[in-house]
Amino acid sequence: MTQRAFIFDMDGTIVDNMAFHTESWLAFFARRGKQLDADAFFRDTAGRQGHEIMRHYLGDHLSKEESAQLDFEKESLYRELYGPHLSTANGFEAFIAGAKAQGVALAVATAAPNDNITFTIDGLNLRSEFKAIVGAADVARGKPNPDVFLLAAERCGALPANAIVFEDAPLGVEAARRAGMRAVVLTTTLPAEAFAEFDNVIAIVRDFSELDPEALFELATN
């Protein structure tokens, strides 16, 4: 039987936390004299790996070690801010239960570092739900490159055509498009209009309570 896979971005998708990520980034850069617009920053960076963002805003001269130290500072600040609010997006657990009942393999594909994956996935006791968890440490390039989604599908034993990605950011939807995958958009962070240009988007919803796992299973079959 053809293996189907549902591949979930983590931040802004499994958890509705992007406001906390943006807050921590803005505070991090403010410490360095850089004042950034929150909306523009999210659109330009959501889905990129931390070191890619550091080099873009602070300069290509940063060494890998310097970038890692800065990334640790920023992510520690994020976890401190979001920790008291950690919870799954509305309807997520019921949705994945329905998907698993259909025999769909579930995966996480995120630009987050391992510490944040542990913080979120293990903090919510979700690790056993996923056949694969792919993060920044597993691929060389962040979104909009398709690497993280292709590796997640491979680890699930699914072809790109039989995988559906769940995302909240344009760079993530573009990564799914480049991977040959259709995408479901959650408007946790940006309005539906932000995704108008993408021809691989099959649904735009507020949260998982508006999705039917059985219907999406049928779409992943075709």
DRENBADREN-353910 format. One record per residue (C-alpha): x, y, z. Coordinates in steps of 0.2 Angstrom, whole numbers, plus 5000, padded with zeros to 4 digits. Each point is the difference from the previous one (the first is absolute). Example, Ala and Ser with C-alpha at 12.3 -4.5 7.8 and 13.67 -1.06 7.14 Angstrom:
<nodes>
NODE  5062  4978  5039 $
NODE  5006  5017  4997 $
</nodes>
This chain:
<nodes>
NODE  5000  5000  5000 $
NODE  5006  5018  4996 $
NODE  5007  5008  5015 $
NODE  4992  5017  5004 $
NODE  5009  5013  5011 $
NODE  4994  5016  5009 $
NODE  5016  5011  5003 $
NODE  4998  5014  5013 $
NODE  5010  5015  5002 $
NODE  5002  5003  5019 $
NODE  5001  5018  5005 $
NODE  4984  5009  4995 $
NODE  4992  4984  4995 $
NODE  5000  4986  5013 $
NODE  5002  5014  5013 $
NODE  4993  5018  4997 $
NODE  5016  5008  5006 $
NODE  5007  5011  4987 $
NODE  4996  5016  5009 $
NODE  5012  4994  5014 $
NODE  5014  4996  4987 $
NODE  4998  5017  4992 $
NODE  5000  5009  5017 $
NODE  5016  4991  5005 $
NODE  5008  5004  4983 $
NODE  4996  5018  5001 $
NODE  5007  5001  5018 $
NODE  5016  4991  4994 $
NODE  5003  5012  4987 $
NODE  4995  5015  5010 $
NODE  5014  4995  5012 $
NODE  5011  5003  4985 $
NODE  4993  5017  4995 $
NODE  4989  4993  4986 $
NODE  4981  5005  5000 $
NODE  4990  4989  4988 $
NODE  4982  4999  4994 $
NODE  4992  4985  5007 $
NODE  4989  4996  4985 $
NODE  5014  5002  4987 $
NODE  5012  4990  5011 $
NODE  4988  4985  5001 $
NODE  4996  5000  4981 $
NODE  5019  5001  4996 $
NODE  5006  4987  5013 $
NODE  4986  4987  5005 $
NODE  5007  4983  4995 $
NODE  5018  5005  4999 $
NODE  5013  4993  5011 $
NODE  5007  5010  5014 $
NODE  5018  5002  4993 $
NODE  4992  5005  4983 $
NODE  4991  5014  5009 $
NODE  5015  5005  5011 $
NODE  5011  5002  4984 $
NODE  4987  5009  4991 $
NODE  4998  5014  5013 $
NODE  5017  5000  5008 $
NODE  5011  4996  4986 $
NODE  5008  4986  4990 $
NODE  5016  5002  5010 $
NODE  4992  4990  5015 $
NODE  5009  4983  5003 $
NODE  4990  4985  5002 $
NODE  5005  5000  5019 $
NODE  4995  5018  5002 $
NODE  4983  4997  4992 $
NODE  4997  4985  5011 $
NODE  5003  5011  5015 $
NODE  4989  5013  4995 $
NODE  4986  4988  4995 $
NODE  5001  4992  5017 $
NODE  4998  5017  5008 $
NODE  4984  5004  4989 $
NODE  4992  4983  5002 $
NODE  5003  5000  5019 $
NODE  4991  5016  5001 $
NODE  4986  4993  4989 $
NODE  4997  4985  5011 $
NODE  5000  5011  5016 $
NODE  4986  5011  4992 $
NODE  4989  4985  4993 $
NODE  5003  4987  5013 $
NODE  4985  5005  5011 $
NODE  4989  5000  4984 $
NODE  5005  4983  4992 $
NODE  4985  4991  4993 $
NODE  4994  4993  4983 $
NODE  4990  5009  4988 $
NODE  4982  4998  5001 $
NODE  4994  4984  4993 $
NODE  5017  4993  4997 $
NODE  4999  4984  5011 $
NODE  4983  4995  4994 $
NODE  5006  5003  4982 $
NODE  5016  4989  5001 $
NODE  4990  4986  5009 $
NODE  4988  5000  4985 $
NODE  5014  5000  4988 $
NODE  5009  4985  5009 $
NODE  4983  4991  4999 $
NODE  5001  5001  4981 $
NODE  5018  4993  5000 $
NODE  5008  5017  4996 $
NODE  5019  5001  5005 $
NODE  5003  5016  5010 $
NODE  5016  5011  5000 $
NODE  5007  5016  5006 $
NODE  5010  5010  4988 $
NODE  5007  5016  5009 $
NODE  5014  5013  4998 $
NODE  5001  4999  5019 $
NODE  5016  4994  5009 $
NODE  5000  4984  5011 $
NODE  4998  5010  5016 $
NODE  4984  5008  4994 $
NODE  4993  4983  4993 $
NODE  5003  4992  5017 $
NODE  4992  5015  5009 $
NODE  4984  4999  4989 $
NODE  4998  4982  4995 $
NODE  5005  4992  5016 $
NODE  4993  5014  5010 $
NODE  4983  4995  4992 $
NODE  5004  4982  5001 $
NODE  4997  4998  4982 $
NODE  5016  4991  4994 $
NODE  4992  4983  4999 $
NODE  4987  5006  4988 $
NODE  5012  5003  4986 $
NODE  5009  4988  4989 $
NODE  5013  5013  4995 $
NODE  5006  5017  5008 $
NODE  5012  5010  4989 $
NODE  5008  5016  5006 $
NODE  5013  5013  4996 $
NODE  5014  4988  5005 $
NODE  4995  4987  4987 $
NODE  5001  5011  4984 $
NODE  5012  5012  4993 $
NODE  4987  5013  4994 $
NODE  4985  5007  5008 $
NODE  4983  5005  4991 $
NODE  4996  5005  4987 $
NODE  5012  4986  4994 $
NODE  4990  4983  5000 $
NODE  5013  4990  5010 $
NODE  4991  4998  5016 $
NODE  4984  4995  4992 $
NODE  5008  4988  4988 $
NODE  5010  4991  5014 $
NODE  4984  4999  5011 $
NODE  4990  4992  4986 $
NODE  5015  4988  4997 $
NODE  5000  4995  5018 $
NODE  4982  4997  5000 $
NODE  5001  4989  4984 $
NODE  4989  5012  4990 $
NODE  5002  5007  4983 $
NODE  4999  5019  4999 $
NODE  4983  4999  4990 $
NODE  4993  4990  5015 $
NODE  5005  5012  5013 $
NODE  4991  5016  5006 $
NODE  5009  5013  5010 $
NODE  4992  5011  5013 $
NODE  5008  5018  5001 $
NODE  4997  5017  5007 $
NODE  5014  5010  4990 $
NODE  5002  5004  4982 $
NODE  5018  4994  4999 $
NODE  4994  4983  5007 $
NODE  4986  4999  4987 $
NODE  5013  5004  4986 $
NODE  5011  4986  5007 $
NODE  4985  4988  4999 $
NODE  4998  5006  4982 $
NODE  5018  4997  4996 $
NODE  4998  4982  5008 $
NODE  4986  4996  4988 $
NODE  4988  5000  5015 $
NODE  4983  5008  5003 $
NODE  4997  5011  5015 $
NODE  4987  5004  5013 $
NODE  5002  5018  5007 $
NODE  4996  5004  5018 $
NODE  4997  5019  5002 $
NODE  5007  5000  5018 $
NODE  5012  5014  4995 $
NODE  4996  5007  4983 $
NODE  4983  5003  4991 $
NODE  4995  4989  4985 $
NODE  5004  5014  4988 $
NODE  5019  4997  5003 $
NODE  4998  4983  4992 $
NODE  4991  5005  4984 $
NODE  5014  4997  4988 $
NODE  5003  4982  5004 $
NODE  4992  4987  4989 $
NODE  5004  4985  5012 $
NODE  4988  5006  5014 $
NODE  4985  4989  5002 $
NODE  4992  5008  5015 $
NODE  5002  5015  5011 $
NODE  4993  4999  5018 $
NODE  5001  5008  5017 $
NODE  5005  4984  5009 $
NODE  4999  4981  4999 $
NODE  4982  4999  5007 $
NODE  4995  5006  4982 $
NODE  5008  4985  4991 $
NODE  4994  4983  4996 $
NODE  5014  4987  5001 $
NODE  4990  4987  4990 $
NODE  4997  5013  4986 $
NODE  5019  5005  5000 $
NODE  5004  4981  4999 $
NODE  4991  4998  4984 $
NODE  5009  5015  4993 $
NODE  5016  4993  5004 $
NODE  4995  4984  4991 $
NODE  4998  5010  4984 $
</nodes>
